[in-house]
Amino acid sequence: MAPRNRAAKRAKIKKLDMYTKQNIKNICIRQWLGVLIVLICLAACRNDGDDIIPPTETLVTDGNTGPVKGFFLLNEGNMGSNKASLDYFDYETSVYHKNIFPERNPGVVNELGDVGNNIAIYGDKLYAVINCSHLVEVMDVNTAKHIATIAIPNCRYIVFDKGYAYVSSYAGPVLIDPNARLGYIARIDTASLTVKDTCIVGYQPDEMVIAGDKMYVANSGGYRVPNYDNTVSVIDLTTFKEVRKIVAGINLHRLERDNYDNIYVTSRGDRKNIRSNTYILNTKTDMITHVLNLPAAELCAAGDSIYVCSVEFNDNTGKNTVSYAIINTQTQSVVSRNFITDGTEKNIEIPYGIAVNPDTREIFITDARDYINPGMLYCFTPDGKKKWEVTTGDIPAHIVFTRKKLKD
C-alpha cells in the first residue's frame, strides 16, 4: 500500500466499544467500563514541512556482547491515538533508542499507525502488525527502513513457515457486534509480500503457532461478548484448510509451544464470573490434556520454562489482580508464583508484555502504566533481580530479539 493510501485509510472514522477493548487488550479507562464509546480516529501524517521528531537515547547499563545484538520493542499506543512506535535496544552500546521509525523513514509517515499489535523477524525483514490501521508494516531488519505495507483488515498476529507469513484477521471493522463475521488467516508470500490465500477460522482469531504441518489458532470471539468463542482452530498447512476445532476456555488469546509437543493456551475469561485460565493442548492427539487453573495474559517460553504474567480486571470489584508465574514444561506444573525475587514488582503497575533473552535468559517486563502516558521497560537477571529500567513509548507491549546489529 502506498503511503498516501495508508494515510487515507488511517484518516477514516473508526468506532470502538471500550468494553471490547478491555476484553481484547486490557486498554480501557476504568470508569468507562461497560459503556459504548465512539472514538474518532483521525490519523496524523507528517507533512513535508513538519520537523521529524528525533529518537531519544538512554544509556541504561554496562555493555554486553553476545549472539543477540539487540531487540525491537513495539509500543501499541492507545487505540485511536495513532501513536504506535518502535524502540530499539543495542546490547553492544547499552543504549536504548526510543521512537526510531520517523527519523529512519522521513518519506513515509511520522507514525507507524494505530495500535501496534505484534512484531516479528523473518529472514532480513522486520514485520510490525498494526491492528487498527489494517496493515502490516514491513521493514529491513538491518536498518528499520520501510520496504512495503500489506493491507489486511483488523490484523492481529503473525507467524512464519516455509517462505510464508501467516496473519490472523478479525476480518470486520473494529466494533462490538453480536453478529460479527468469522475471522480468517491470510497467507502471504514473503518474497513478493502479497496475500496468496485465506483460510476461514473462528470468531476474532488471535495468536497462532505452527507445529509440523499444522497451525493452531486461538479464537477469541471478543466482539461477540458475552457469546465468546471457545475454540482453537487447526489448519492443515498442506491444503490450507481448517480441519477441526478444539474446545477450550472462552475468549482465547495467546498460544505458546513447548519442546514436548504441547501448546499452552490462554483464556481471558469474561472478567466477571469466569476467570482467566491456562490450558495444555497436545499436538499429537489434538486434545486438551490439562487445565492449570493459572491466570495468564502473556506467555514466553525459554528452555523448559514458560514465564507468565497476568493482569485480571474484574467488573464486579473494579480492581486488577496482578500475578507472575513460571511453568515447568517437563512436569506441566506451576513451579513459581513470582519470578521477581527482589520485591521490585511492586513498582510495576500494569505488566503488559514479557520476553526472555534466549541467550542470557534476562527477563523483560513492560509496564503500560495508565495506558495514556509513556510506559516503562524493566530488565531482570535470570534469578529475578532488577538490572535496569527505561522509559518507552505509550503502552510498550511486544519484543523481538535480533542477532543483527541495527545499522545507522
RODO-2510 file (C-alpha; in nm, 4 decimals, decimal comma):
residues 408
     n   res          X          Y          Z
     1     m     0,0000     0,0000     0,0000
     2     a     0,1405     0,3419    -0,0946
     3     p     0,1996     0,5950     0,1870
     4     r    -0,0761     0,8295     0,0662
     5     n    -0,3237     0,5412     0,0516
     6     r    -0,2227     0,4355     0,4001
     7     a    -0,2754     0,7901     0,5234
     8     a    -0,6225     0,7964     0,3720
     9     k    -0,7080     0,4661     0,5365
    10     r    -0,5848     0,5868     0,8743
    11     a    -0,7966     0,9013     0,8469
    12     k    -1,1220     0,7051     0,8377
    13     i    -1,3565     0,7240     1,1329
    14     k    -1,3434     0,4129     1,3465
    15     k    -1,5947     0,3074     1,6093
    16     l    -1,4793     0,1422     1,9278
    17     d    -1,6640    -0,0096     2,2207
    18     m    -1,4312     0,0384     2,5150
    19     y    -1,5689    -0,2730     2,6816
    20     t    -1,4468    -0,4696     2,3817
    21     k    -1,1034    -0,3102     2,4017
    22     q    -1,0620    -0,4295     2,7596
    23     n    -1,1528    -0,7824     2,6538
    24     i    -0,9027    -0,7712     2,3687
    25     k    -0,6075    -0,5747     2,5045
    26     n    -0,6946    -0,4504     2,8577
    27     i    -0,6738    -0,0922     2,7328
    28     c    -0,9701     0,0986     2,8739
    29     i    -1,0301     0,3854     3,1113
    30     r    -1,1656     0,2208     3,4230
    31     q    -1,4624     0,4480     3,4874
    32     w    -1,5967     0,3904     3,1356
    33     l    -1,6298     0,0136     3,1731
    34     g    -1,9324    -0,1289     3,0020
    35     v    -2,0177     0,1963     2,8204
    36     l    -2,0192     0,2125     2,4414
    37     i    -1,7865     0,4847     2,3291
    38     v    -1,7334     0,6101     1,9794
    39     l    -1,3838     0,7313     1,9106
    40     i    -1,2928     0,9339     1,6059
    41     c    -0,9586     0,8078     1,4908
    42     l    -0,8008     1,0804     1,2818
    43     a    -0,4574     0,9526     1,1950
    44     a    -0,1948     1,2237     1,1713
    45     c     0,0513     1,2065     0,8850
    46     r     0,3684     1,4079     0,8526
    47     n     0,3506     1,6966     0,6094
    48     d     0,6551     1,7911     0,4076
    49     g     0,7093     2,0994     0,6203
    50     d     0,6957     1,9189     0,9523
    51     d     1,0107     1,8539     1,1519
    52     i     1,0973     1,4920     1,2195
    53     i     1,0952     1,4169     1,5900
    54     p     1,4358     1,2618     1,6575
    55     p     1,4622     0,9473     1,8688
    56     t     1,5805     0,9823     2,2261
    57     e     1,8728     0,7784     2,3504
    58     t     1,9292     0,6485     2,7042
    59     l     2,2347     0,4654     2,8382
    60     v     2,0904     0,2012     3,0679
    61     t     2,3684    -0,0401     3,1726
    62     d     2,7180    -0,1664     3,1033
    63     g     2,7942    -0,3016     2,7557
    64     n     2,7357    -0,6661     2,6749
    65     t     2,8277    -0,8667     2,3666
    66     g     2,6813    -1,1960     2,2509
    67     p     2,4873    -1,3590     1,9673
    68     v     2,1824    -1,1423     2,0393
    69     k     2,2745    -0,7905     1,9269
    70     g     1,9618    -0,6157     2,0454
    71     f     1,5848    -0,6121     2,0394
    72     f     1,2993    -0,4134     1,8931
    73     l     1,0091    -0,3114     2,1128
    74     l     0,6747    -0,2240     1,9541
    75     n     0,4684     0,0231     2,1560
    76     e     0,0977    -0,0188     2,0894
    77     g    -0,0189     0,3363     2,1557
    78     n    -0,3712     0,3892     2,2855
    79     m    -0,6418     0,2957     2,0373
    80     g    -0,7451     0,5930     1,8261
    81     s    -0,4315     0,7938     1,9060
    82     n    -0,2235     0,6812     1,6043
    83     k     0,0783     0,6525     1,8352
    84     a     0,2250     0,3087     1,7680
    85     s     0,6034     0,3466     1,7801
    86     l     0,9220     0,1427     1,7544
    87     d     1,2097     0,1374     2,0052
    88     y     1,5431    -0,0430     1,9820
    89     f     1,7934    -0,1585     2,2443
    90     d     2,1575    -0,2105     2,1389
    91     y     2,3368    -0,4662     2,3587
    92     e     2,6842    -0,3619     2,2458
    93     t     2,6427     0,0040     2,3401
    94     s     2,3746    -0,0466     2,6093
    95     v     2,1830     0,2424     2,4553
    96     y     1,8045     0,2351     2,4408
    97     h     1,6760     0,4184     2,1328
    98     k     1,3200     0,5427     2,1626
    99     n     1,0977     0,6102     1,8581
   100     i     1,3363     0,5208     1,5768
   101     f     1,0874     0,4862     1,2894
   102     p     1,0262     0,8533     1,1909
   103     e     1,3908     0,9503     1,1529
   104     r     1,4732     0,6383     0,9520
   105     n     1,1682     0,6791     0,7304
   106     p     1,1132     1,0522     0,6700
   107     g     0,9436     0,9880     0,3377
   108     v     0,6763     0,7547     0,4753
   109     v     0,4853     0,8842     0,7769
   110     n     0,5663     1,0204     1,1177
   111     e     0,3954     0,7323     1,2959
   112     l     0,3625     0,3608     1,2408
   113     g    -0,0136     0,3878     1,2808
   114     d    -0,2918     0,2903     1,5179
   115     v    -0,2229     0,0073     1,7677
   116     g     0,0966    -0,1931     1,7174
   117     n    -0,0256    -0,5434     1,7948
   118     n     0,2655    -0,7763     1,7105
   119     i     0,6246    -0,7734     1,5850
   120     a     0,8428    -1,0485     1,4386
   121     i     1,1541    -1,1120     1,2284
   122     y     1,1784    -1,3487     0,9331
   123     g     1,4924    -1,3522     0,7232
   124     d     1,6086    -0,9971     0,6651
   125     k     1,2676    -0,8420     0,7237
   126     l     1,1039    -0,6951     1,0320
   127     y     0,7241    -0,7179     1,0388
   128     a     0,5010    -0,4967     1,2556
   129     v     0,1293    -0,5762     1,2681
   130     i    -0,0668    -0,2506     1,3039
   131     n    -0,4128    -0,3578     1,4090
   132     c    -0,6466    -0,0594     1,3657
   133     s    -0,4573     0,0781     1,0660
   134     h    -0,5325    -0,2558     0,8969
   135     l    -0,1817    -0,3187     0,7704
   136     v     0,1460    -0,4989     0,8229
   137     e     0,4471    -0,2680     0,8029
   138     v     0,7477    -0,4467     0,6521
   139     m     1,0953    -0,3098     0,7243
   140     d     1,4574    -0,4033     0,6629
   141     v     1,5709    -0,5650     0,9876
   142     n     1,9211    -0,4224     0,9397
   143     t     1,8071    -0,0601     0,9165
   144     a     1,4386    -0,0464     1,0236
   145     k     1,3661     0,1243     0,6927
   146     h     1,0327     0,0826     0,5177
   147     i     1,0059    -0,1810     0,2451
   148     a     0,6322    -0,2233     0,1949
   149     t     0,2925    -0,2401     0,3594
   150     i     0,0464    -0,5279     0,3306
   151     a    -0,3220    -0,4415     0,3700
   152     i    -0,5087    -0,6827     0,5999
   153     p    -0,8273    -0,5729     0,7790
   154     n    -0,8159    -0,5749     1,1594
   155     c    -0,4922    -0,7747     1,1611
   156     r    -0,3709    -0,9233     1,4897
   157     y    -0,0690    -1,1620     1,4981
   158     i     0,1923    -1,3019     1,2599
   159     v     0,3886    -1,6295     1,2305
   160     f     0,6114    -1,7757     0,9569
   161     d     0,6739    -2,1097     0,7897
   162     k     0,8490    -2,2215     0,4708
   163     g     0,8571    -1,8865     0,2963
   164     y     0,5122    -1,7744     0,4031
   165     a     0,3866    -1,5299     0,6623
   166     y     0,0509    -1,6007     0,8249
   167     v    -0,1534    -1,3147     0,9733
   168     s    -0,4703    -1,3503     1,1792
   169     s    -0,7534    -1,1131     1,0870
   170     y    -1,0792    -1,0263     1,2611
   171     a    -1,1985    -0,9538     0,9038
   172     g    -1,4600    -0,6960     1,0061
   173     p    -1,4475    -0,3431     1,1478
   174     v    -1,3217    -0,2570     1,4968
   175     l    -1,6648    -0,2742     1,6551
   176     i    -1,8502    -0,4858     1,9078
   177     d    -2,1154    -0,6787     1,7180
   178     p    -2,3058    -0,9928     1,8239
   179     n    -2,3273    -1,0782     1,4544
   180     a    -1,9575    -1,0208     1,3796
   181     r    -1,8340    -1,2419     1,0986
   182     l    -1,5849    -1,5257     1,1225
   183     g    -1,2201    -1,4289     1,1011
   184     y    -0,9501    -1,5699     0,8781
   185     i    -0,5794    -1,6357     0,8407
   186     a    -0,4042    -1,4638     0,5497
   187     r    -0,1205    -1,6490     0,3764
   188     i     0,1473    -1,4096     0,2469
   189     d     0,4412    -1,4798     0,0171
   190     t     0,7414    -1,3277     0,1938
   191     a     0,9235    -1,2723    -0,1363
   192     s     0,6518    -1,0779    -0,3173
   193     l     0,4800    -0,9569     0,0038
   194     t     0,1397    -1,0302    -0,1420
   195     v    -0,1565    -1,2212     0,0037
   196     k    -0,1857    -1,5553    -0,1766
   197     d    -0,4744    -1,7212     0,0075
   198     t    -0,7018    -1,7042     0,3102
   199     c    -0,8464    -1,9654     0,5453
   200     i    -1,1671    -1,9041     0,7449
   201     v    -1,1376    -1,9969     1,1135
   202     g    -1,3323    -1,8978     1,4259
   203     y    -1,4553    -1,5651     1,5545
   204     q    -1,1922    -1,2942     1,6098
   205     p    -0,8782    -1,5114     1,5838
   206     d    -0,5727    -1,4001     1,7800
   207     e    -0,2370    -1,5731     1,8249
   208     m    -0,1169    -1,8714     1,6207
   209     v     0,1572    -2,1337     1,6470
   210     i     0,2830    -2,3886     1,3956
   211     a     0,3659    -2,7497     1,4821
   212     g     0,4777    -2,9626     1,1902
   213     d     0,2268    -2,9245     0,9081
   214     k    -0,0440    -2,7889     1,1372
   215     m    -0,1287    -2,4391     1,2503
   216     y    -0,3210    -2,3729     1,5702
   217     v    -0,5292    -2,0548     1,6054
   218     a    -0,6769    -1,9119     1,9260
   219     n    -1,0306    -1,7868     1,8534
   220     s    -1,1485    -1,5209     2,0977
   221     g    -1,4940    -1,4146     1,9833
   222     g    -1,4237    -1,0892     2,1663
   223     y    -1,6543    -0,8803     1,9500
   224     r    -1,9467    -1,1136     2,0254
   225     v    -1,9393    -1,0580     2,4021
   226     p    -2,0878    -1,2254     2,6036
   227     n    -2,1050    -1,5073     2,3476
   228     y    -1,7312    -1,5609     2,3216
   229     d    -1,5680    -1,8230     2,1045
   230     n    -1,4021    -2,1085     2,2933
   231     t    -1,2180    -2,2971     2,0215
   232     v    -0,8702    -2,3491     1,8817
   233     s    -0,8812    -2,3916     1,5032
   234     v    -0,6467    -2,6485     1,3485
   235     i    -0,5342    -2,5770     0,9913
   236     d    -0,3661    -2,8313     0,7644
   237     l    -0,0922    -2,6225     0,6046
   238     t    -0,0552    -2,8590     0,3093
   239     t    -0,4113    -2,7807     0,1985
   240     f    -0,4504    -2,4561     0,3930
   241     k    -0,7914    -2,5674     0,5181
   242     e    -0,9342    -2,5807     0,8686
   243     v    -0,9640    -2,9477     0,9639
   244     r    -1,1052    -2,9269     1,3166
   245     k    -1,1816    -2,7110     1,6181
   246     i    -1,0713    -2,7960     1,9718
   247     v    -1,2873    -2,6695     2,2586
   248     a    -1,1040    -2,4969     2,5446
   249     g    -1,1884    -2,1917     2,7610
   250     i    -1,3749    -1,8834     2,6469
   251     n    -1,2167    -1,5734     2,4938
   252     l    -0,8902    -1,7397     2,3925
   253     h    -0,5853    -1,5236     2,3283
   254     r    -0,2249    -1,6464     2,3481
   255     l    -0,0539    -1,9692     2,2386
   256     e     0,2963    -2,0839     2,3346
   257     r     0,4606    -2,4055     2,2180
   258     d     0,6986    -2,6107     2,4352
   259     n     0,9575    -2,8754     2,3448
   260     y     0,7271    -3,1690     2,4213
   261     d     0,4530    -3,1481     2,1561
   262     n     0,2324    -2,9264     2,3697
   263     i     0,0787    -2,5838     2,3258
   264     y    -0,0142    -2,3633     2,6215
   265     v    -0,3416    -2,1839     2,5527
   266     t    -0,4655    -1,8830     2,7496
   267     s    -0,8263    -1,7883     2,8139
   268     r    -0,9164    -1,4356     2,9226
   269     g    -1,2478    -1,5382     3,0787
   270     d    -1,5318    -1,2870     3,0951
   271     r    -1,3920    -1,0510     3,3646
   272     k    -1,6950    -1,1228     3,5802
   273     n    -1,7512    -1,4788     3,6954
   274     i    -1,5202    -1,6800     3,4693
   275     r    -1,1536    -1,6213     3,5446
   276     s    -0,8582    -1,6310     3,3117
   277     n    -0,7033    -1,9756     3,2781
   278     t    -0,4319    -2,1764     3,1027
   279     y    -0,4866    -2,4995     2,9104
   280     i    -0,2403    -2,7537     2,7720
   281     l    -0,3138    -2,8869     2,4223
   282     n    -0,1281    -3,1912     2,2932
   283     t    -0,0438    -3,1588     1,9224
   284     k    -0,0161    -3,5364     1,8691
   285     t    -0,3738    -3,6040     1,9795
   286     d    -0,5200    -3,2541     1,9311
   287     m    -0,6803    -3,2793     2,2728
   288     i    -0,6745    -3,0641     2,5861
   289     t    -0,4848    -3,2690     2,8443
   290     h    -0,4504    -3,0338     3,1422
   291     v    -0,6120    -2,7284     3,2976
   292     l    -0,3616    -2,5409     3,5135
   293     n    -0,6017    -2,3068     3,6973
   294     l    -0,3482    -2,0342     3,6259
   295     p    -0,4453    -1,6844     3,5090
   296     a    -0,2316    -1,5725     3,2155
   297     a    -0,2259    -1,2711     2,9871
   298     e     0,1249    -1,3024     2,8399
   299     l     0,3475    -1,6062     2,7899
   300     c     0,7117    -1,6512     2,6942
   301     a     0,8898    -1,9852     2,6579
   302     a     1,2590    -2,0236     2,7421
   303     g     1,4074    -2,3708     2,7538
   304     d     1,1804    -2,5884     2,9653
   305     s     1,0137    -2,2922     3,1322
   306     i     0,7231    -2,0694     3,0354
   307     y     0,7169    -1,7303     3,2043
   308     v     0,3712    -1,5897     3,2708
   309     c     0,2361    -1,2521     3,3710
   310     s    -0,1277    -1,1659     3,4197
   311     v    -0,3486    -0,8656     3,4863
   312     e    -0,7094    -0,9634     3,5533
   313     f    -0,9635    -0,6833     3,5719
   314     n    -1,2899    -0,7768     3,7410
   315     d    -1,6023    -0,5815     3,6520
   316     n    -1,7679    -0,6749     3,9804
   317     t    -1,4918    -0,5415     4,2041
   318     g    -1,3468    -0,2762     3,9708
   319     k    -0,9977    -0,3961     4,0585
   320     n    -0,6967    -0,5540     3,8884
   321     t    -0,5297    -0,8701     4,0121
   322     v    -0,1647    -0,8894     3,9048
   323     s     0,0330    -1,2132     3,9120
   324     y     0,3510    -1,3748     3,7818
   325     a     0,4410    -1,7421     3,7449
   326     i     0,6742    -1,9975     3,5890
   327     i     0,5510    -2,3229     3,4353
   328     n     0,7849    -2,6224     3,4122
   329     t     0,7027    -2,7748     3,0737
   330     q     0,8630    -3,1098     3,1602
   331     t     0,6299    -3,1654     3,4539
   332     q     0,3487    -2,9438     3,3163
   333     s     0,3181    -2,7788     3,6544
   334     v     0,3464    -2,4311     3,8054
   335     v     0,6781    -2,4151     3,9912
   336     s     0,6854    -2,0476     4,0894
   337     r     0,4196    -1,7886     4,1641
   338     n     0,6602    -1,4965     4,1257
   339     f     0,9845    -1,4941     3,9283
   340     i     1,0713    -1,1410     4,0506
   341     t     1,2699    -1,2068     4,3663
   342     d     1,3817    -0,8654     4,4926
   343     g     1,0419    -0,7096     4,5597
   344     t     1,0607    -0,4629     4,2711
   345     e     0,7398    -0,5982     4,1168
   346     k     0,5594    -0,3516     4,3432
   347     n     0,6831    -0,0745     4,1126
   348     i     0,5154    -0,2283     3,8082
   349     e     0,1603    -0,1003     3,7663
   350     i     0,0321    -0,2974     3,4652
   351     p     0,2658    -0,5759     3,3440
   352     y     0,1713    -0,5796     2,9787
   353     g     0,4391    -0,7695     2,7896
   354     i     0,7022    -1,0307     2,8697
   355     a     1,0132    -1,1541     2,6888
   356     v     1,3192    -1,3624     2,7774
   357     n     1,6540    -1,3219     2,6037
   358     p     1,7242    -1,6678     2,4528
   359     d     2,0978    -1,6377     2,5237
   360     t     2,1359    -1,4511     2,8542
   361     r     1,7939    -1,5517     2,9972
   362     e     1,7382    -1,1954     3,1121
   363     i     1,3679    -1,1344     3,1751
   364     f     1,1941    -0,8265     3,0382
   365     i     0,8617    -0,6910     3,1633
   366     t     0,6845    -0,3957     3,0044
   367     d     0,4575    -0,1707     3,2086
   368     a     0,1634     0,0019     3,0379
   369     r     0,1045     0,2182     3,3490
   370     d    -0,2050     0,4330     3,2758
   371     y    -0,2298     0,3366     2,9047
   372     i    -0,2028     0,7043     2,8068
   373     n     0,1447     0,8275     2,9015
   374     p     0,4820     0,6666     2,8195
   375     g     0,5328     0,3245     2,9738
   376     m     0,8335     0,1517     3,1268
   377     l     1,0560    -0,1428     3,0431
   378     y     1,2207    -0,3426     3,3241
   379     c     1,5125    -0,5801     3,2780
   380     f     1,5700    -0,8554     3,5361
   381     t     1,8527    -1,1046     3,5818
   382     p     1,7685    -1,4738     3,5302
   383     d     1,7232    -1,5046     3,9076
   384     g     1,4707    -1,2215     3,9149
   385     k     1,6665    -0,9180     4,0338
   386     k     1,6176    -0,5870     3,8583
   387     k     1,9126    -0,4713     3,6425
   388     w     1,7747    -0,1565     3,4825
   389     e     1,4648     0,0287     3,3712
   390     v     1,3899     0,2781     3,0949
   391     t     1,1004     0,4892     2,9704
   392     t     0,9393     0,3630     2,6495
   393     g     0,6633     0,4794     2,4175
   394     d     0,2951     0,4516     2,5040
   395     i     0,1810     0,1010     2,6020
   396     p     0,5028    -0,0982     2,5445
   397     a     0,3990    -0,4482     2,4513
   398     h     0,5869    -0,6659     2,2043
   399     i     0,9592    -0,7523     2,1927
   400     v     1,1584    -0,9382     1,9283
   401     f     1,5291    -1,0142     1,9662
   402     t     1,7676    -0,9768     1,6748
   403     r     2,1087    -1,1259     1,6006
   404     k     2,1817    -0,8465     1,3530
   405     k     2,3045    -0,5147     1,4818
   406     l     2,0928    -0,2239     1,3687
   407     k     2,2880    -0,0069     1,1277
   408     d     2,2862     0,3722     1,1327
***
